Amino acid sequence: MEEGPNPSTDYFVVPFLREAGVKPVRCTFSQLPPVGELQGAAVIFVRYVPAAWKALIDGQKTGEPAVYFFMDDDLFDWRSFSNMPLRYQFKILRYSHSKQNWLKSVGAQLLVSTPYLQQKYVQWQPQLLAPRPLPQQESPLLTVFYHGSASHGADLRWLRPVIEEVLARDENLAFEVIGNKSVNRLFQGLPRVHVLHPMKWPAYQALIRRPGRAIGLAPLLDSPFNRARSHTKFLDITRAGAVGVYAQSPVYSGVVQHEKNGLLVPMEGRTWVEAILRLAGDEALRTRLLEGARACL
């Protein structure tokens, strides 16, 4: 049971279970399994014990699950987090600190991350877990990116379902976007999305000089504002060492030659999904198109 994907589970708990030959079912605060599934099972609470899960275990009539609690911070001693932001203090008090007596009442086994915690809570007889490296990905992630400003809000909203499907169909892709809190909310819940803070022009120029980006996106909805734009996205994407998927519009058709220095695609979501996945799966095509784009600079 975890609040969501997090390093505590990935570095400590999952390797511990893997070495024990166990394949865990990962649940969040709100993902409650049917009561019968807990019979004879083991529940590991990673850092936090939400009320709904506590009630679920308390309501178990037979075959009570074995309970474990893992912590990689000192969540049981208020003095250790009293200088933290108030919101974080309240979270620890609510989900961790206040659950100590309950954990003891159900005979929970304490799992800890450091010898310091093991020694501090020695009366609980905690088990020390060592961190393990994450499994190596068979293939490196390719970064797909869209670097638009606040004036591109409508284009970003249009792009969101495209990115959702792309990331679902190819786990070797990550998405990078520049934006504020509203952009972060827009893409919240999607895997492998990195939202960068807006930045000044010199900082952005330094950003795109760093290698690592493969596919740049330049969607453009037909609107009076967008019709007046120039094709500078072509310059940014090419300078980043990436190949572009561009909206089929007069803004880009004057510089982008389809299949020669980029892909010109109509603003249809399905078509964009297939174009991005095609580029991601064809390194030779990306190399050829990038060479064509660089020849235009």
C-alpha positions as CSV (number, residue, x, y, z in Angstrom):
1,M,0.0,0.0,0.0
2,E,1.6,3.2,-1.2
3,E,0.4,6.8,-1.8
4,G,1.6,6.4,-5.4
5,P,4.7,5.4,-7.3
6,N,7.7,6.5,-5.2
7,P,11.4,5.8,-4.5
8,S,10.7,4.2,-1.1
9,T,8.8,1.3,-2.7
10,D,11.1,1.0,-5.7
11,Y,14.4,1.1,-3.9
12,F,13.6,-0.8,-0.8
13,V,10.3,-2.7,-0.7
14,V,10.0,-4.2,-4.2
15,P,13.6,-5.6,-4.1
16,F,13.0,-7.0,-0.6
17,L,9.9,-8.8,-2.0
18,R,11.6,-9.8,-5.2
19,E,14.4,-11.5,-3.2
20,A,11.8,-13.3,-1.2
21,G,10.2,-14.6,-4.4
22,V,7.1,-12.5,-4.0
23,K,5.4,-10.5,-6.8
24,P,3.4,-7.7,-5.0
25,V,0.1,-6.1,-5.9
26,R,0.6,-2.4,-5.6
27,C,-2.4,-0.4,-4.3
28,T,-2.9,3.3,-3.4
29,F,-4.9,5.0,-0.7
30,S,-8.1,4.6,-2.6
31,Q,-7.5,1.3,-4.3
32,L,-9.1,-1.1,-1.7
33,P,-9.1,-4.8,-2.6
34,P,-12.1,-7.0,-1.8
35,V,-12.0,-8.2,1.8
36,G,-11.6,-11.8,0.8
37,E,-8.3,-11.0,-1.0
38,L,-6.7,-10.1,2.3
39,Q,-7.3,-13.4,3.9
40,G,-3.9,-15.0,4.6
41,A,-2.1,-12.2,2.7
42,A,0.5,-9.7,3.9
43,V,0.0,-5.9,3.7
44,I,3.0,-3.7,3.6
45,F,2.2,0.0,4.4
46,V,4.9,2.2,2.8
47,R,5.3,5.2,5.1
48,Y,1.6,5.9,5.5
49,V,-1.6,4.2,6.9
50,P,-4.7,5.7,5.5
51,A,-8.0,5.4,7.4
52,A,-9.8,3.3,4.8
53,W,-7.1,0.6,4.8
54,K,-7.0,0.6,8.6
55,A,-10.7,0.0,8.7
56,L,-10.4,-2.7,6.0
57,I,-8.0,-4.6,8.1
58,D,-9.9,-4.0,11.3
59,G,-13.0,-5.4,9.6
60,Q,-11.3,-8.6,8.6
61,K,-13.1,-11.4,10.5
62,T,-11.0,-14.4,9.7
63,G,-7.5,-14.9,8.2
64,E,-6.2,-11.6,9.3
65,P,-3.4,-10.4,7.0
66,A,0.1,-10.0,8.3
67,V,0.9,-6.3,8.6
68,Y,4.2,-4.6,7.9
69,F,5.1,-0.9,8.0
70,F,8.1,0.5,6.1
71,M,9.7,3.8,6.8
72,D,12.8,5.5,5.5
73,D,12.4,8.7,7.6
74,D,11.8,9.0,11.3
75,L,8.0,9.2,11.1
76,F,7.3,8.2,14.7
77,D,9.2,10.9,16.5
78,W,7.5,14.4,16.2
79,R,10.8,16.1,17.0
80,S,12.4,14.8,13.8
81,F,9.9,16.5,11.5
82,S,8.7,19.5,13.7
83,N,10.7,21.9,11.5
84,M,9.2,20.7,8.3
85,P,6.4,22.7,6.5
86,L,3.1,22.6,8.4
87,R,1.4,20.7,5.6
88,Y,4.0,18.0,5.6
89,Q,3.9,17.8,9.5
90,F,0.1,17.3,9.3
91,K,0.5,14.6,6.7
92,I,3.0,12.6,8.9
93,L,0.9,13.1,12.0
94,R,-2.2,11.9,10.3
95,Y,-0.9,8.9,8.4
96,S,2.1,7.8,10.3
97,H,2.8,9.2,13.8
98,S,-0.8,8.6,15.0
99,K,-0.9,5.0,13.8
100,Q,1.9,3.7,16.0
101,N,-0.4,2.2,18.7
102,W,-2.6,0.6,16.0
103,L,0.4,-0.9,14.3
104,K,1.5,-2.4,17.5
105,S,-2.0,-3.7,18.3
106,V,-2.1,-5.7,15.0
107,G,1.4,-7.0,15.6
108,A,2.9,-5.1,12.7
109,Q,6.5,-5.9,11.7
110,L,8.6,-2.7,11.3
111,L,10.8,-2.4,8.2
112,V,13.4,0.4,8.2
113,S,15.9,1.8,5.7
114,T,18.9,2.7,8.0
115,P,20.9,1.3,10.9
116,Y,20.0,4.5,12.7
117,L,16.3,3.7,12.6
118,Q,16.9,0.1,13.4
119,Q,18.8,1.1,16.6
120,K,16.3,3.8,17.6
121,Y,13.3,1.5,17.4
122,V,15.2,-1.6,18.6
123,Q,12.4,-2.6,21.0
124,W,10.2,-3.1,17.9
125,Q,12.8,-5.5,16.5
126,P,12.8,-3.9,13.1
127,Q,14.1,-5.5,10.0
128,L,16.7,-3.5,8.0
129,L,16.2,-3.3,4.2
130,A,19.0,-2.3,2.0
131,P,18.4,-0.1,-1.1
132,R,18.8,-1.8,-4.5
133,P,19.3,-0.3,-7.9
134,L,16.3,-0.1,-10.2
135,P,16.3,-2.8,-13.0
136,Q,18.1,-1.5,-16.1
137,Q,15.8,-0.7,-19.0
138,E,16.4,-2.8,-22.0
139,S,16.2,0.3,-24.2
140,P,17.0,3.9,-23.3
141,L,14.0,6.2,-23.2
142,L,13.4,8.5,-26.1
143,T,12.2,12.0,-25.3
144,V,9.3,13.5,-27.2
145,F,8.9,17.2,-26.4
146,Y,6.7,20.2,-26.8
147,H,8.2,23.5,-25.8
148,G,5.3,26.0,-26.1
149,S,4.6,29.2,-24.1
150,A,1.5,30.2,-22.2
151,S,-0.1,31.4,-25.5
152,H,-0.2,27.7,-26.7
153,G,-2.8,26.6,-24.1
154,A,-5.3,25.4,-26.7
155,D,-2.6,23.5,-28.6
156,L,-1.5,21.8,-25.4
157,R,-5.0,20.7,-24.5
158,W,-5.4,19.3,-28.0
159,L,-2.1,17.4,-27.6
160,R,-2.9,15.9,-24.2
161,P,-4.9,12.8,-25.5
162,V,-2.3,12.3,-28.2
163,I,0.5,12.1,-25.6
164,E,-1.6,9.8,-23.4
165,E,-2.0,7.2,-26.2
166,V,1.6,7.5,-27.3
167,L,2.9,6.8,-23.8
168,A,0.5,4.0,-23.3
169,R,1.6,2.3,-26.6
170,D,5.3,2.8,-26.2
171,E,6.9,2.5,-22.8
172,N,10.3,3.6,-24.1
173,L,9.0,7.1,-24.7
174,A,9.0,10.0,-22.2
175,F,7.4,13.4,-22.7
176,E,8.8,16.8,-21.8
177,V,6.8,20.0,-21.8
178,I,7.3,23.5,-20.5
179,G,4.5,25.1,-18.5
180,N,3.1,26.3,-15.2
181,K,0.9,24.7,-12.6
182,S,-2.0,24.5,-15.0
183,V,0.1,22.5,-17.5
184,N,1.3,20.3,-14.7
185,R,-2.4,19.6,-13.8
186,L,-3.2,18.9,-17.4
187,F,-0.7,16.1,-17.7
188,Q,-1.0,14.9,-14.2
189,G,-1.5,11.1,-14.0
190,L,0.4,10.3,-17.2
191,P,3.6,8.3,-16.8
192,R,7.0,9.5,-17.8
193,V,6.0,13.2,-18.2
194,H,8.4,15.9,-17.2
195,V,7.0,19.5,-16.8
196,L,9.8,22.1,-16.9
197,H,9.3,25.6,-15.4
198,P,9.0,28.4,-18.0
199,M,12.4,30.1,-18.4
200,K,14.1,33.1,-20.0
201,W,15.3,32.9,-23.6
202,P,19.1,32.4,-22.7
203,A,18.2,29.6,-20.3
204,Y,16.1,27.9,-22.9
205,Q,18.9,28.2,-25.5
206,A,21.2,26.4,-23.0
207,L,18.5,23.8,-22.4
208,I,18.1,22.7,-26.0
209,R,21.8,22.5,-26.5
210,R,21.9,19.6,-24.1
211,P,21.5,16.3,-25.9
212,G,18.8,13.8,-25.2
213,R,15.7,14.9,-27.2
214,A,14.6,12.8,-30.2
215,I,11.2,14.0,-31.4
216,G,9.9,17.6,-31.2
217,L,6.2,18.4,-31.7
218,A,4.7,21.5,-33.2
219,P,0.9,21.3,-33.2
220,L,-1.0,24.3,-34.4
221,L,-4.7,24.7,-34.3
222,D,-6.3,27.0,-36.9
223,S,-7.0,30.2,-35.1
224,P,-6.5,33.9,-35.9
225,F,-3.6,34.1,-33.4
226,N,-1.9,31.0,-34.7
227,R,-2.1,32.0,-38.3
228,A,0.3,34.9,-37.6
229,R,3.0,32.6,-36.1
230,S,6.3,31.9,-37.8
231,H,8.1,28.6,-38.2
232,T,10.7,29.2,-35.3
233,K,9.7,25.8,-33.8
234,F,11.4,24.2,-36.7
235,L,14.6,26.0,-35.8
236,D,14.3,25.1,-32.1
237,I,13.6,21.4,-32.7
238,T,16.4,21.1,-35.2
239,R,18.9,22.8,-33.0
240,A,17.9,20.4,-30.2
241,G,19.1,17.6,-32.4
242,A,15.5,16.2,-32.8
243,V,13.1,15.5,-35.7
244,G,9.8,17.4,-35.8
245,V,6.2,16.5,-36.3
246,Y,4.6,19.7,-37.6
247,A,1.0,20.8,-38.1
248,Q,0.1,20.8,-41.8
249,S,-0.4,24.5,-42.1
250,P,1.0,27.4,-44.1
251,V,3.1,28.3,-41.0
252,Y,5.3,25.2,-41.5
253,S,4.6,24.1,-45.1
254,G,7.0,26.8,-46.4
255,V,10.0,25.2,-44.7
256,V,9.1,21.6,-43.8
257,Q,9.1,19.1,-46.7
258,H,7.2,16.0,-45.7
259,E,9.5,13.0,-45.4
260,K,12.6,15.1,-46.2
261,N,13.2,17.3,-43.2
262,G,10.3,16.5,-40.9
263,L,6.7,15.2,-41.0
264,L,3.9,17.5,-41.9
265,V,0.7,16.0,-40.4
266,P,-2.9,17.2,-40.4
267,M,-4.3,18.1,-37.0
268,E,-6.0,14.8,-36.4
269,G,-5.1,13.1,-33.2
270,R,-4.9,9.5,-34.5
271,T,-2.6,10.7,-37.3
272,W,-0.3,12.4,-34.8
273,V,-0.1,9.3,-32.6
274,E,0.9,7.2,-35.6
275,A,3.5,9.7,-36.8
276,I,5.2,10.0,-33.4
277,L,5.3,6.2,-33.0
278,R,6.6,5.8,-36.5
279,L,9.5,8.1,-35.7
280,A,10.2,6.5,-32.4
281,G,10.5,3.1,-33.9
282,D,12.7,4.1,-36.9
283,E,16.1,5.4,-36.0
284,A,17.2,5.5,-39.6
285,L,14.3,7.7,-40.6
286,R,15.0,10.1,-37.7
287,T,18.6,10.3,-38.8
288,R,17.7,11.0,-42.4
289,L,15.1,13.6,-41.5
290,L,17.5,15.4,-39.1
291,E,20.1,15.6,-41.7
292,G,17.6,17.1,-44.1
293,A,16.5,19.6,-41.4
294,R,20.0,20.7,-40.6
295,A,20.7,21.3,-44.3
296,C,18.0,24.0,-44.2
297,L,19.5,26.0,-41.3
